[in-house]
Amino acid sequence: MTKPLARVLVVEDELLLAQSIQVALGWRRVEAEHCGTAEEALAILNTETYDLLLLDIRLPGMSGLDLVTEVRANPALRRVPVVFMTGDTNPANRQAARRLGAADFLEKPLNMDKFVACILGHLKLEPSRRPKLPVAWKRKEP
């Protein structure tokens, strides 16, 4: 297996969405690991290193906003980019995410092409280093 270009932790309680994200990023050689709660994410972040955190705001137990507050308090994790994704369009949540230093705020349902471009951009992969989707995997437009 080829070494991944980057590692992303996906904190999402909707398993199907998390799996779709893993596949979409995996095609671009970005390893995406998944956990379903903020508490699990905190435990993982104590032992693993990631290039980006991708998380939902609404999670069972601790919210995504609370998770980022904890992450920003940890000097070892403070500079890790955070991208929120949510179906909650409450402007207060968007403002809270920005105050916490979120790199981006994506609304669900996700457009996977735009989503992947956004994540690759935040990972700061040079355009020439960004992996191309194999031709066989590209969708044919009707």
Contacts in CASP RR format, 6 or more apart in sequence:
PFRMAT RR
TARGET T0000
AUTHOR 0000-0000-0000
METHOD contacts of the structure
MODEL  1
MTKPLARVLVVEDELLLAQSIQVALGWRRVEAEHCGTAEEALAILNTETY
DLLLLDIRLPGMSGLDLVTEVRANPALRRVPVVFMTGDTNPANRQAARRL
GAADFLEKPLNMDKFVACILGHLKLEPSRRPKLPVAWKRKEP
2 29 0 8 1.000
4 26 0 8 1.000
4 29 0 8 1.000
4 30 0 8 1.000
4 31 0 8 1.000
5 28 0 8 1.000
5 29 0 8 1.000
5 30 0 8 1.000
5 123 0 8 1.000
5 125 0 8 1.000
5 129 0 8 1.000
5 131 0 8 1.000
6 30 0 8 1.000
6 31 0 8 1.000
6 51 0 8 1.000
6 52 0 8 1.000
6 123 0 8 1.000
6 125 0 8 1.000
7 30 0 8 1.000
7 31 0 8 1.000
7 32 0 8 1.000
7 33 0 8 1.000
7 48 0 8 1.000
7 49 0 8 1.000
7 50 0 8 1.000
7 51 0 8 1.000
7 52 0 8 1.000
8 25 0 8 1.000
8 30 0 8 1.000
8 31 0 8 1.000
8 32 0 8 1.000
8 33 0 8 1.000
8 50 0 8 1.000
8 51 0 8 1.000
8 52 0 8 1.000
8 53 0 8 1.000
8 54 0 8 1.000
8 119 0 8 1.000
8 123 0 8 1.000
9 32 0 8 1.000
9 33 0 8 1.000
9 34 0 8 1.000
9 35 0 8 1.000
9 41 0 8 1.000
9 44 0 8 1.000
9 45 0 8 1.000
9 48 0 8 1.000
9 50 0 8 1.000
9 52 0 8 1.000
9 53 0 8 1.000
9 54 0 8 1.000
9 55 0 8 1.000
10 18 0 8 1.000
10 21 0 8 1.000
10 22 0 8 1.000
10 32 0 8 1.000
10 33 0 8 1.000
10 34 0 8 1.000
10 35 0 8 1.000
10 54 0 8 1.000
10 55 0 8 1.000
11 34 0 8 1.000
11 35 0 8 1.000
11 36 0 8 1.000
11 37 0 8 1.000
11 38 0 8 1.000
11 40 0 8 1.000
11 41 0 8 1.000
11 53 0 8 1.000
11 54 0 8 1.000
11 55 0 8 1.000
11 56 0 8 1.000
11 59 0 8 1.000
11 64 0 8 1.000
11 67 0 8 1.000
12 18 0 8 1.000
12 21 0 8 1.000
12 34 0 8 1.000
12 36 0 8 1.000
12 54 0 8 1.000
12 55 0 8 1.000
12 56 0 8 1.000
12 59 0 8 1.000
12 85 0 8 1.000
13 36 0 8 1.000
13 37 0 8 1.000
13 56 0 8 1.000
13 58 0 8 1.000
13 59 0 8 1.000
13 60 0 8 1.000
14 56 0 8 1.000
15 34 0 8 1.000
17 108 0 8 1.000
17 110 0 8 1.000
18 34 0 8 1.000
18 36 0 8 1.000
19 34 0 8 1.000
20 112 0 8 1.000
21 32 0 8 1.000
21 34 0 8 1.000
21 54 0 8 1.000
21 110 0 8 1.000
21 115 0 8 1.000
22 32 0 8 1.000
22 34 0 8 1.000
24 112 0 8 1.000
24 115 0 8 1.000
24 116 0 8 1.000
25 31 0 8 1.000
25 32 0 8 1.000
25 116 0 8 1.000
25 119 0 8 1.000
26 32 0 8 1.000
27 131 0 8 1.000
27 133 0 8 1.000
27 134 0 8 1.000
27 137 0 8 1.000
28 116 0 8 1.000
28 120 0 8 1.000
28 130 0 8 1.000
28 131 0 8 1.000
28 133 0 8 1.000
29 131 0 8 1.000
30 119 0 8 1.000
30 120 0 8 1.000
30 123 0 8 1.000
32 54 0 8 1.000
33 44 0 8 1.000
33 48 0 8 1.000
33 50 0 8 1.000
35 41 0 8 1.000
35 44 0 8 1.000
36 59 0 8 1.000
36 60 0 8 1.000
37 59 0 8 1.000
37 60 0 8 1.000
37 61 0 8 1.000
37 62 0 8 1.000
38 55 0 8 1.000
38 59 0 8 1.000
38 61 0 8 1.000
38 62 0 8 1.000
38 63 0 8 1.000
38 64 0 8 1.000
38 66 0 8 1.000
38 67 0 8 1.000
38 70 0 8 1.000
39 61 0 8 1.000
39 62 0 8 1.000
41 53 0 8 1.000
41 55 0 8 1.000
41 67 0 8 1.000
42 67 0 8 1.000
42 70 0 8 1.000
45 71 0 8 1.000
45 74 0 8 1.000
45 77 0 8 1.000
50 80 0 8 1.000
51 80 0 8 1.000
51 81 0 8 1.000
51 123 0 8 1.000
52 80 0 8 1.000
52 81 0 8 1.000
52 82 0 8 1.000
52 83 0 8 1.000
52 103 0 8 1.000
52 119 0 8 1.000
52 122 0 8 1.000
52 123 0 8 1.000
53 68 0 8 1.000
53 71 0 8 1.000
53 80 0 8 1.000
53 81 0 8 1.000
53 82 0 8 1.000
53 83 0 8 1.000
54 82 0 8 1.000
54 83 0 8 1.000
54 85 0 8 1.000
54 119 0 8 1.000
55 64 0 8 1.000
55 67 0 8 1.000
55 68 0 8 1.000
55 82 0 8 1.000
55 83 0 8 1.000
55 84 0 8 1.000
55 85 0 8 1.000
56 64 0 8 1.000
56 84 0 8 1.000
56 85 0 8 1.000
56 86 0 8 1.000
57 63 0 8 1.000
57 64 0 8 1.000
57 65 0 8 1.000
57 84 0 8 1.000
57 86 0 8 1.000
57 88 0 8 1.000
57 93 0 8 1.000
57 97 0 8 1.000
58 64 0 8 1.000
58 86 0 8 1.000
58 87 0 8 1.000
58 88 0 8 1.000
59 67 0 8 1.000
64 84 0 8 1.000
65 93 0 8 1.000
65 96 0 8 1.000
65 97 0 8 1.000
65 100 0 8 1.000
68 82 0 8 1.000
68 97 0 8 1.000
68 100 0 8 1.000
68 101 0 8 1.000
68 102 0 8 1.000
69 100 0 8 1.000
71 77 0 8 1.000
71 78 0 8 1.000
71 80 0 8 1.000
71 82 0 8 1.000
72 78 0 8 1.000
72 100 0 8 1.000
72 101 0 8 1.000
81 103 0 8 1.000
81 122 0 8 1.000
81 123 0 8 1.000
82 97 0 8 1.000
82 100 0 8 1.000
82 101 0 8 1.000
82 102 0 8 1.000
82 103 0 8 1.000
83 102 0 8 1.000
83 103 0 8 1.000
83 104 0 8 1.000
83 105 0 8 1.000
83 106 0 8 1.000
83 118 0 8 1.000
83 119 0 8 1.000
83 122 0 8 1.000
84 97 0 8 1.000
84 102 0 8 1.000
84 104 0 8 1.000
84 105 0 8 1.000
84 106 0 8 1.000
85 105 0 8 1.000
85 106 0 8 1.000
85 107 0 8 1.000
85 108 0 8 1.000
85 110 0 8 1.000
85 115 0 8 1.000
86 93 0 8 1.000
86 105 0 8 1.000
86 106 0 8 1.000
86 107 0 8 1.000
86 108 0 8 1.000
87 107 0 8 1.000
87 108 0 8 1.000
87 109 0 8 1.000
89 107 0 8 1.000
94 105 0 8 1.000
97 105 0 8 1.000
98 105 0 8 1.000
103 122 0 8 1.000
104 118 0 8 1.000
104 122 0 8 1.000
106 115 0 8 1.000
106 118 0 8 1.000
120 130 0 8 1.000
END
